[in-house]
């Protein structure tokens, strides 16, 4: 019973008092968000192309021979 009384007497706090996280964006806000996303996508594409060109220009990376472990260095007899 005390739980119910505390709940009823408690001030309206929590999710009801918080601003609505799912509010609709205005048209100008949607347009701004869309242009930001387009700019981010264009930047990502430019970075990807630059990385691909750099990889093609430098060729394959050299492969280093694996180091011998200490067990292989000392022949066991």
TORKOLKOL-956647 format. One record per residue: residue in one letter; x, y, z of N, C-alpha, C in turn; residue number from 1. Coordinates in nm, 2 decimals. Example, Ala and Ser with C-alpha at 12.3 -4.5 7.8 and 13.67 -1.06 7.14 Angstrom:
<tiba><aa>A</aa><n_u>1.32</n_u><n_v>-0.57</n_v><n_w>0.78</n_w><ca_u>1.23</ca_u><ca_v>-0.45</ca_v><ca_w>0.78</ca_w><c_u>1.32</c_u><c_v>-0.33</c_v><c_w>0.78</c_w><i>1</i></tiba>
<tiba><aa>S</aa><n_u>1.28</n_u><n_v>-0.22</n_v><n_w>0.71</n_w><ca_u>1.37</ca_u><ca_v>-0.11</ca_v><ca_w>0.71</ca_w><c_u>1.29</c_u><c_v>0.00</c_v><c_w>0.79</c_w><i>2</i></tiba>
//
This chain:
<tiba><aa>X</aa><n_u>0.08</n_u><n_v>-0.12</n_v><n_w>0.00</n_w><ca_u>0.00</ca_u><ca_v>0.00</ca_v><ca_w>0.00</ca_w><c_u>0.09</c_u><c_v>0.13</c_v><c_w>0.00</c_w><i>1</i></tiba>
<tiba><aa>X</aa><n_u>0.20</n_u><n_v>0.12</n_v><n_w>0.08</n_w><ca_u>0.28</ca_u><ca_v>0.24</ca_v><ca_w>0.08</ca_w><c_u>0.35</c_u><c_v>0.26</c_v><c_w>-0.05</c_w><i>2</i></tiba>
<tiba><aa>X</aa><n_u>0.37</n_u><n_v>0.16</n_v><n_w>-0.13</n_w><ca_u>0.43</ca_u><ca_v>0.18</ca_v><ca_w>-0.26</ca_w><c_u>0.34</c_u><c_v>0.25</c_v><c_w>-0.35</c_w><i>3</i></tiba>
<tiba><aa>X</aa><n_u>0.21</n_u><n_v>0.22</n_v><n_w>-0.35</n_w><ca_u>0.11</ca_u><ca_v>0.29</ca_v><ca_w>-0.43</ca_w><c_u>0.10</c_u><c_v>0.43</c_v><c_w>-0.39</c_w><i>4</i></tiba>
<tiba><aa>X</aa><n_u>0.10</n_u><n_v>0.46</n_v><n_w>-0.25</n_w><ca_u>0.08</ca_u><ca_v>0.59</ca_v><ca_w>-0.21</ca_w><c_u>0.20</c_u><c_v>0.68</c_v><c_w>-0.25</c_w><i>5</i></tiba>
<tiba><aa>X</aa><n_u>0.32</n_u><n_v>0.62</n_v><n_w>-0.24</n_w><ca_u>0.44</ca_u><ca_v>0.70</ca_v><ca_w>-0.28</ca_w><c_u>0.43</c_u><c_v>0.73</c_v><c_w>-0.43</c_w><i>6</i></tiba>
<tiba><aa>X</aa><n_u>0.39</n_u><n_v>0.64</n_v><n_w>-0.51</n_w><ca_u>0.38</ca_u><ca_v>0.65</ca_v><ca_w>-0.65</ca_w><c_u>0.28</c_u><c_v>0.76</c_v><c_w>-0.69</c_w><i>7</i></tiba>
<tiba><aa>X</aa><n_u>0.17</n_u><n_v>0.76</n_v><n_w>-0.62</n_w><ca_u>0.06</ca_u><ca_v>0.86</ca_v><ca_w>-0.65</ca_w><c_u>0.10</c_u><c_v>1.00</c_v><c_w>-0.60</c_w><i>8</i></tiba>
<tiba><aa>X</aa><n_u>0.17</n_u><n_v>1.01</n_v><n_w>-0.49</n_w><ca_u>0.21</ca_u><ca_v>1.14</ca_v><ca_w>-0.43</ca_w><c_u>0.33</c_u><c_v>1.19</c_v><c_w>-0.50</c_w><i>9</i></tiba>
<tiba><aa>X</aa><n_u>0.41</n_u><n_v>1.11</n_v><n_w>-0.57</n_w><ca_u>0.53</ca_u><ca_v>1.16</ca_v><ca_w>-0.63</ca_w><c_u>0.51</c_u><c_v>1.26</c_v><c_w>-0.74</c_w><i>10</i></tiba>
<tiba><aa>X</aa><n_u>0.60</n_u><n_v>1.36</n_v><n_w>-0.75</n_w><ca_u>0.58</ca_u><ca_v>1.46</ca_v><ca_w>-0.86</ca_w><c_u>0.60</c_u><c_v>1.39</c_v><c_w>-0.99</c_w><i>11</i></tiba>
<tiba><aa>X</aa><n_u>0.54</n_u><n_v>1.45</n_v><n_w>-1.09</n_w><ca_u>0.55</ca_u><ca_v>1.39</ca_v><ca_w>-1.23</ca_w><c_u>0.70</c_u><c_v>1.42</c_v><c_w>-1.28</c_w><i>12</i></tiba>
<tiba><aa>X</aa><n_u>0.78</n_u><n_v>1.32</n_v><n_w>-1.26</n_w><ca_u>0.92</ca_u><ca_v>1.33</ca_v><ca_w>-1.31</ca_w><c_u>0.95</c_u><c_v>1.20</c_v><c_w>-1.39</c_w><i>13</i></tiba>
<tiba><aa>X</aa><n_u>1.06</n_u><n_v>1.21</n_v><n_w>-1.47</n_w><ca_u>1.09</ca_u><ca_v>1.09</ca_v><ca_w>-1.55</ca_w><c_u>1.05</c_u><c_v>1.11</c_v><c_w>-1.69</c_w><i>14</i></tiba>
<tiba><aa>X</aa><n_u>1.01</n_u><n_v>1.00</n_v><n_w>-1.75</n_w><ca_u>0.98</ca_u><ca_v>1.01</ca_v><ca_w>-1.89</ca_w><c_u>0.86</c_u><c_v>1.10</c_v><c_w>-1.93</c_w><i>15</i></tiba>
<tiba><aa>X</aa><n_u>0.77</n_u><n_v>1.12</n_v><n_w>-1.84</n_w><ca_u>0.65</ca_u><ca_v>1.21</ca_v><ca_w>-1.87</ca_w><c_u>0.70</c_u><c_v>1.36</c_v><c_w>-1.87</c_w><i>16</i></tiba>
<tiba><aa>X</aa><n_u>0.80</n_u><n_v>1.39</n_v><n_w>-1.79</n_w><ca_u>0.84</ca_u><ca_v>1.53</ca_v><ca_w>-1.78</ca_w><c_u>0.95</c_u><c_v>1.56</c_v><c_w>-1.88</c_w><i>17</i></tiba>
<tiba><aa>X</aa><n_u>1.01</n_u><n_v>1.46</n_v><n_w>-1.94</n_w><ca_u>1.12</ca_u><ca_v>1.47</ca_v><ca_w>-2.03</ca_w><c_u>1.07</c_u><c_v>1.52</c_v><c_w>-2.17</c_w><i>18</i></tiba>
<tiba><aa>X</aa><n_u>1.14</n_u><n_v>1.60</n_v><n_w>-2.25</n_w><ca_u>1.10</ca_u><ca_v>1.64</ca_v><ca_w>-2.38</ca_w><c_u>1.08</c_u><c_v>1.51</c_v><c_w>-2.47</c_w><i>19</i></tiba>
<tiba><aa>X</aa><n_u>0.99</n_u><n_v>1.52</n_v><n_w>-2.56</n_w><ca_u>0.96</ca_u><ca_v>1.41</ca_v><ca_w>-2.65</ca_w><c_u>1.07</c_u><c_v>1.39</c_v><c_w>-2.74</c_w><i>20</i></tiba>
<tiba><aa>X</aa><n_u>1.14</n_u><n_v>1.27</n_v><n_w>-2.73</n_w><ca_u>1.26</ca_u><ca_v>1.24</ca_v><ca_w>-2.82</ca_w><c_u>1.22</c_u><c_v>1.21</c_v><c_w>-2.96</c_w><i>21</i></tiba>
<tiba><aa>X</aa><n_u>1.09</n_u><n_v>1.18</n_v><n_w>-2.99</n_w><ca_u>1.05</ca_u><ca_v>1.15</ca_v><ca_w>-3.12</ca_w><c_u>0.97</c_u><c_v>1.26</c_v><c_w>-3.19</c_w><i>22</i></tiba>
<tiba><aa>X</aa><n_u>1.01</n_u><n_v>1.39</n_v><n_w>-3.16</n_w><ca_u>0.94</ca_u><ca_v>1.50</ca_v><ca_w>-3.22</ca_w><c_u>0.97</c_u><c_v>1.51</c_v><c_w>-3.36</c_w><i>23</i></tiba>
<tiba><aa>X</aa><n_u>0.88</n_u><n_v>1.56</n_v><n_w>-3.44</n_w><ca_u>0.90</ca_u><ca_v>1.57</ca_v><ca_w>-3.58</ca_w><c_u>0.98</c_u><c_v>1.69</c_v><c_w>-3.62</c_w><i>24</i></tiba>
<tiba><aa>X</aa><n_u>1.07</n_u><n_v>1.67</n_v><n_w>-3.72</n_w><ca_u>1.16</ca_u><ca_v>1.78</ca_v><ca_w>-3.76</ca_w><c_u>1.08</c_u><c_v>1.87</c_v><c_w>-3.86</c_w><i>25</i></tiba>
<tiba><aa>X</aa><n_u>1.11</n_u><n_v>2.00</n_v><n_w>-3.86</n_w><ca_u>1.05</ca_u><ca_v>2.09</ca_v><ca_w>-3.95</ca_w><c_u>1.11</c_u><c_v>2.06</c_v><c_w>-4.09</c_w><i>26</i></tiba>
<tiba><aa>X</aa><n_u>1.05</n_u><n_v>2.12</n_v><n_w>-4.19</n_w><ca_u>1.10</ca_u><ca_v>2.10</ca_v><ca_w>-4.33</ca_w><c_u>1.24</c_u><c_v>2.15</c_v><c_w>-4.34</c_w><i>27</i></tiba>
<tiba><aa>X</aa><n_u>1.27</n_u><n_v>2.26</n_v><n_w>-4.29</n_w><ca_u>1.41</ca_u><ca_v>2.32</ca_v><ca_w>-4.30</ca_w><c_u>1.51</c_u><c_v>2.23</c_v><c_w>-4.22</c_w><i>28</i></tiba>
<tiba><aa>X</aa><n_u>1.47</n_u><n_v>2.18</n_v><n_w>-4.11</n_w><ca_u>1.56</ca_u><ca_v>2.09</ca_v><ca_w>-4.04</ca_w><c_u>1.58</c_u><c_v>1.96</c_v><c_w>-4.11</c_w><i>29</i></tiba>
<tiba><aa>X</aa><n_u>1.48</n_u><n_v>1.91</n_v><n_w>-4.18</n_w><ca_u>1.50</ca_u><ca_v>1.78</ca_v><ca_w>-4.26</ca_w><c_u>1.59</c_u><c_v>1.81</c_v><c_w>-4.38</c_w><i>30</i></tiba>
<tiba><aa>X</aa><n_u>1.57</n_u><n_v>1.93</n_v><n_w>-4.44</n_w><ca_u>1.66</ca_u><ca_v>1.96</ca_v><ca_w>-4.55</ca_w><c_u>1.80</c_u><c_v>1.98</c_v><c_w>-4.51</c_w><i>31</i></tiba>
<tiba><aa>X</aa><n_u>1.82</n_u><n_v>2.04</n_v><n_w>-4.39</n_w><ca_u>1.96</ca_u><ca_v>2.06</ca_v><ca_w>-4.34</ca_w><c_u>2.02</c_u><c_v>1.93</c_v><c_w>-4.31</c_w><i>32</i></tiba>
<tiba><aa>X</aa><n_u>1.94</n_u><n_v>1.84</n_v><n_w>-4.25</n_w><ca_u>2.00</ca_u><ca_v>1.71</ca_v><ca_w>-4.21</ca_w><c_u>2.03</c_u><c_v>1.63</c_v><c_w>-4.34</c_w><i>33</i></tiba>
<tiba><aa>X</aa><n_u>1.95</n_u><n_v>1.64</n_v><n_w>-4.44</n_w><ca_u>1.97</ca_u><ca_v>1.57</ca_v><ca_w>-4.56</ca_w><c_u>2.10</c_u><c_v>1.62</c_v><c_w>-4.63</c_w><i>34</i></tiba>
<tiba><aa>X</aa><n_u>2.12</n_u><n_v>1.75</n_v><n_w>-4.63</n_w><ca_u>2.24</ca_u><ca_v>1.81</ca_v><ca_w>-4.70</ca_w><c_u>2.36</c_u><c_v>1.77</c_v><c_w>-4.62</c_w><i>35</i></tiba>
<tiba><aa>X</aa><n_u>2.35</n_u><n_v>1.76</n_v><n_w>-4.48</n_w><ca_u>2.47</ca_u><ca_v>1.72</ca_v><ca_w>-4.40</ca_w><c_u>2.50</c_u><c_v>1.57</c_v><c_w>-4.43</c_w><i>36</i></tiba>
<tiba><aa>X</aa><n_u>2.40</n_u><n_v>1.49</n_v><n_w>-4.44</n_w><ca_u>2.43</ca_u><ca_v>1.35</ca_v><ca_w>-4.48</ca_w><c_u>2.49</c_u><c_v>1.33</c_v><c_w>-4.61</c_w><i>37</i></tiba>
<tiba><aa>X</aa><n_u>2.44</n_u><n_v>1.41</n_v><n_w>-4.71</n_w><ca_u>2.50</ca_u><ca_v>1.41</ca_v><ca_w>-4.84</ca_w><c_u>2.64</c_u><c_v>1.45</c_v><c_w>-4.84</c_w><i>38</i></tiba>
<tiba><aa>X</aa><n_u>2.67</n_u><n_v>1.56</n_v><n_w>-4.77</n_w><ca_u>2.81</ca_u><ca_v>1.60</ca_v><ca_w>-4.76</ca_w><c_u>2.90</c_u><c_v>1.50</c_v><c_w>-4.69</c_w><i>39</i></tiba>
<tiba><aa>X</aa><n_u>2.85</n_u><n_v>1.43</n_v><n_w>-4.59</n_w><ca_u>2.93</ca_u><ca_v>1.33</ca_v><ca_w>-4.52</ca_w><c_u>2.95</c_u><c_v>1.21</c_v><c_w>-4.61</c_w><i>40</i></tiba>
<tiba><aa>X</aa><n_u>2.85</n_u><n_v>1.17</n_v><n_w>-4.69</n_w><ca_u>2.86</ca_u><ca_v>1.06</ca_v><ca_w>-4.79</ca_w><c_u>2.96</c_u><c_v>1.09</c_v><c_w>-4.90</c_w><i>41</i></tiba>
<tiba><aa>X</aa><n_u>2.96</n_u><n_v>1.22</n_v><n_w>-4.94</n_w><ca_u>3.06</ca_u><ca_v>1.26</ca_v><ca_w>-5.05</ca_w><c_u>3.20</c_u><c_v>1.26</c_v><c_w>-4.99</c_w><i>42</i></tiba>
<tiba><aa>X</aa><n_u>3.22</n_u><n_v>1.31</n_v><n_w>-4.87</n_w><ca_u>3.35</ca_u><ca_v>1.30</ca_v><ca_w>-4.81</ca_w><c_u>3.40</c_u><c_v>1.16</c_v><c_w>-4.79</c_w><i>43</i></tiba>
<tiba><aa>X</aa><n_u>3.31</n_u><n_v>1.07</n_v><n_w>-4.75</n_w><ca_u>3.35</ca_u><ca_v>0.93</ca_v><ca_w>-4.73</ca_w><c_u>3.39</c_u><c_v>0.87</c_v><c_w>-4.86</c_w><i>44</i></tiba>
<tiba><aa>X</aa><n_u>3.32</n_u><n_v>0.90</n_v><n_w>-4.97</n_w><ca_u>3.35</ca_u><ca_v>0.85</ca_v><ca_w>-5.10</ca_w><c_u>3.48</c_u><c_v>0.90</c_v><c_w>-5.15</c_w><i>45</i></tiba>
<tiba><aa>X</aa><n_u>3.51</n_u><n_v>1.03</n_v><n_w>-5.13</n_w><ca_u>3.64</ca_u><ca_v>1.09</ca_v><ca_w>-5.17</ca_w><c_u>3.75</c_u><c_v>1.03</c_v><c_w>-5.09</c_w><i>46</i></tiba>
<tiba><aa>X</aa><n_u>3.74</n_u><n_v>1.00</n_v><n_w>-4.96</n_w><ca_u>3.84</ca_u><ca_v>0.94</ca_v><ca_w>-4.88</ca_w><c_u>3.87</c_u><c_v>0.80</c_v><c_w>-4.93</c_w><i>47</i></tiba>
<tiba><aa>X</aa><n_u>3.76</n_u><n_v>0.73</n_v><n_w>-4.96</n_w><ca_u>3.77</ca_u><ca_v>0.59</ca_v><ca_w>-5.01</ca_w><c_u>3.85</c_u><c_v>0.58</c_v><c_w>-5.14</c_w><i>48</i></tiba>
<tiba><aa>X</aa><n_u>3.81</n_u><n_v>0.68</n_v><n_w>-5.23</n_w><ca_u>3.88</ca_u><ca_v>0.68</ca_v><ca_w>-5.36</ca_w><c_u>4.03</c_u><c_v>0.72</c_v><c_w>-5.35</c_w><i>49</i></tiba>
<tiba><aa>X</aa><n_u>4.06</n_u><n_v>0.81</n_v><n_w>-5.26</n_w><ca_u>4.20</ca_u><ca_v>0.85</ca_v><ca_w>-5.23</ca_w><c_u>4.28</c_u><c_v>0.73</c_v><c_w>-5.18</c_w><i>50</i></tiba>
<tiba><aa>X</aa><n_u>4.22</n_u><n_v>0.66</n_v><n_w>-5.08</n_w><ca_u>4.29</ca_u><ca_v>0.54</ca_v><ca_w>-5.03</ca_w><c_u>4.31</c_u><c_v>0.44</c_v><c_w>-5.13</c_w><i>51</i></tiba>
<tiba><aa>X</aa><n_u>4.21</n_u><n_v>0.42</n_v><n_w>-5.22</n_w><ca_u>4.23</ca_u><ca_v>0.32</ca_v><ca_w>-5.32</ca_w><c_u>4.34</c_u><c_v>0.36</c_v><c_w>-5.42</c_w><i>52</i></tiba>
<tiba><aa>X</aa><n_u>4.34</n_u><n_v>0.49</n_v><n_w>-5.46</n_w><ca_u>4.45</ca_u><ca_v>0.54</ca_v><ca_w>-5.55</ca_w><c_u>4.58</c_u><c_v>0.52</c_v><c_w>-5.48</c_w><i>53</i></tiba>
<tiba><aa>X</aa><n_u>4.59</n_u><n_v>0.55</n_v><n_w>-5.36</n_w><ca_u>4.72</ca_u><ca_v>0.54</ca_v><ca_w>-5.29</ca_w><c_u>4.77</c_u><c_v>0.40</c_v><c_w>-5.28</c_w><i>54</i></tiba>
<tiba><aa>X</aa><n_u>4.67</n_u><n_v>0.31</n_v><n_w>-5.26</n_w><ca_u>4.71</ca_u><ca_v>0.17</ca_v><ca_w>-5.25</ca_w><c_u>4.76</c_u><c_v>0.12</c_v><c_w>-5.39</c_w><i>55</i></tiba>
<tiba><aa>X</aa><n_u>4.69</n_u><n_v>0.17</n_v><n_w>-5.49</n_w><ca_u>4.74</ca_u><ca_v>0.12</ca_v><ca_w>-5.63</ca_w><c_u>4.87</c_u><c_v>0.18</c_v><c_w>-5.67</c_w><i>56</i></tiba>
<tiba><aa>X</aa><n_u>4.90</n_u><n_v>0.31</n_v><n_w>-5.62</n_w><ca_u>5.02</ca_u><ca_v>0.37</ca_v><ca_w>-5.66</ca_w><c_u>5.14</c_u><c_v>0.32</c_v><c_w>-5.58</c_w><i>57</i></tiba>
<tiba><aa>X</aa><n_u>5.12</n_u><n_v>0.27</n_v><n_w>-5.46</n_w><ca_u>5.23</ca_u><ca_v>0.22</ca_v><ca_w>-5.38</ca_w><c_u>5.26</c_u><c_v>0.08</c_v><c_w>-5.41</c_w><i>58</i></tiba>
<tiba><aa>X</aa><n_u>5.17</n_u><n_v>0.01</n_v><n_w>-5.46</n_w><ca_u>5.18</ca_u><ca_v>-0.14</ca_v><ca_w>-5.49</ca_w><c_u>5.16</c_u><c_v>-0.22</c_v><c_w>-5.36</c_w><i>59</i></tiba>
<tiba><aa>X</aa><n_u>5.19</n_u><n_v>-0.34</n_v><n_w>-5.37</n_w><ca_u>5.16</ca_u><ca_v>-0.43</ca_v><ca_w>-5.25</ca_w><c_u>5.27</c_u><c_v>-0.40</c_v><c_w>-5.14</c_w><i>60</i></tiba>
<tiba><aa>X</aa><n_u>5.23</n_u><n_v>-0.42</n_v><n_w>-5.02</n_w><ca_u>5.32</ca_u><ca_v>-0.40</ca_v><ca_w>-4.91</ca_w><c_u>5.42</c_u><c_v>-0.51</c_v><c_w>-4.90</c_w><i>61</i></tiba>
<tiba><aa>X</aa><n_u>5.54</n_u><n_v>-0.48</n_v><n_w>-4.86</n_w><ca_u>5.64</ca_u><ca_v>-0.59</ca_v><ca_w>-4.85</ca_w><c_u>5.60</c_u><c_v>-0.69</c_v><c_w>-4.74</c_w><i>62</i></tiba>
<tiba><aa>X</aa><n_u>5.63</n_u><n_v>-0.81</n_v><n_w>-4.77</n_w><ca_u>5.60</ca_u><ca_v>-0.92</ca_v><ca_w>-4.67</ca_w><c_u>5.73</c_u><c_v>-0.95</c_v><c_w>-4.60</c_w><i>63</i></tiba>
<tiba><aa>X</aa><n_u>5.74</n_u><n_v>-0.94</n_v><n_w>-4.47</n_w><ca_u>5.86</ca_u><ca_v>-0.97</ca_v><ca_w>-4.39</ca_w><c_u>5.85</c_u><c_v>-1.12</c_v><c_w>-4.36</c_w><i>64</i></tiba>
<tiba><aa>X</aa><n_u>5.97</n_u><n_v>-1.18</n_v><n_w>-4.36</n_w><ca_u>5.98</ca_u><ca_v>-1.32</ca_v><ca_w>-4.33</ca_w><c_u>5.94</c_u><c_v>-1.34</c_v><c_w>-4.18</c_w><i>65</i></tiba>
<tiba><aa>X</aa><n_u>5.87</n_u><n_v>-1.44</n_v><n_w>-4.14</n_w><ca_u>5.84</ca_u><ca_v>-1.45</ca_v><ca_w>-4.00</ca_w><c_u>5.96</c_u><c_v>-1.48</c_v><c_w>-3.92</c_w><i>66</i></tiba>
<tiba><aa>X</aa><n_u>5.96</n_u><n_v>-1.43</n_v><n_w>-3.80</n_w><ca_u>6.08</ca_u><ca_v>-1.45</ca_v><ca_w>-3.71</ca_w><c_u>6.07</c_u><c_v>-1.59</c_v><c_w>-3.65</c_w><i>67</i></tiba>
<tiba><aa>X</aa><n_u>6.19</n_u><n_v>-1.64</n_v><n_w>-3.63</n_w><ca_u>6.20</ca_u><ca_v>-1.77</ca_v><ca_w>-3.57</ca_w><c_u>6.17</c_u><c_v>-1.76</c_v><c_w>-3.42</c_w><i>68</i></tiba>
<tiba><aa>X</aa><n_u>6.10</n_u><n_v>-1.85</n_v><n_w>-3.37</n_w><ca_u>6.08</ca_u><ca_v>-1.85</ca_v><ca_w>-3.22</ca_w><c_u>6.20</c_u><c_v>-1.90</c_v><c_w>-3.15</c_w><i>69</i></tiba>
<tiba><aa>X</aa><n_u>6.21</n_u><n_v>-1.88</n_v><n_w>-3.03</n_w><ca_u>6.33</ca_u><ca_v>-1.93</ca_v><ca_w>-2.95</ca_w><c_u>6.34</c_u><c_v>-2.08</c_v><c_w>-2.95</c_w><i>70</i></tiba>
<tiba><aa>X</aa><n_u>6.23</n_u><n_v>-2.15</n_v><n_w>-2.97</n_w><ca_u>6.23</ca_u><ca_v>-2.30</ca_v><ca_w>-2.98</ca_w><c_u>6.30</c_u><c_v>-2.34</c_v><c_w>-3.11</c_w><i>71</i></tiba>
<tiba><aa>X</aa><n_u>6.27</n_u><n_v>-2.27</n_v><n_w>-3.21</n_w><ca_u>6.33</ca_u><ca_v>-2.30</ca_v><ca_w>-3.34</ca_w><c_u>6.48</c_u><c_v>-2.26</c_v><c_w>-3.35</c_w><i>72</i></tiba>
<tiba><aa>X</aa><n_u>6.52</n_u><n_v>-2.16</n_v><n_w>-3.27</n_w><ca_u>6.66</ca_u><ca_v>-2.11</ca_v><ca_w>-3.28</ca_w><c_u>6.76</c_u><c_v>-2.21</c_v><c_w>-3.22</c_w><i>73</i></tiba>
<tiba><aa>X</aa><n_u>6.72</n_u><n_v>-2.28</n_v><n_w>-3.12</n_w><ca_u>6.81</ca_u><ca_v>-2.38</ca_v><ca_w>-3.06</ca_w><c_u>6.77</c_u><c_v>-2.52</c_v><c_w>-3.10</c_w><i>74</i></tiba>
<tiba><aa>X</aa><n_u>6.86</n_u><n_v>-2.58</n_v><n_w>-3.18</n_w><ca_u>6.82</ca_u><ca_v>-2.72</ca_v><ca_w>-3.22</ca_w><c_u>6.82</c_u><c_v>-2.81</c_v><c_w>-3.10</c_w><i>75</i></tiba>
<tiba><aa>X</aa><n_u>6.71</n_u><n_v>-2.88</n_v><n_w>-3.09</n_w><ca_u>6.69</ca_u><ca_v>-2.98</ca_v><ca_w>-2.98</ca_w><c_u>6.74</c_u><c_v>-3.12</c_v><c_w>-3.02</c_w><i>76</i></tiba>
<tiba><aa>X</aa><n_u>6.82</n_u><n_v>-3.18</n_v><n_w>-2.94</n_w><ca_u>6.87</ca_u><ca_v>-3.31</ca_v><ca_w>-2.98</ca_w><c_u>6.83</c_u><c_v>-3.41</c_v><c_w>-2.88</c_w><i>77</i></tiba>
//
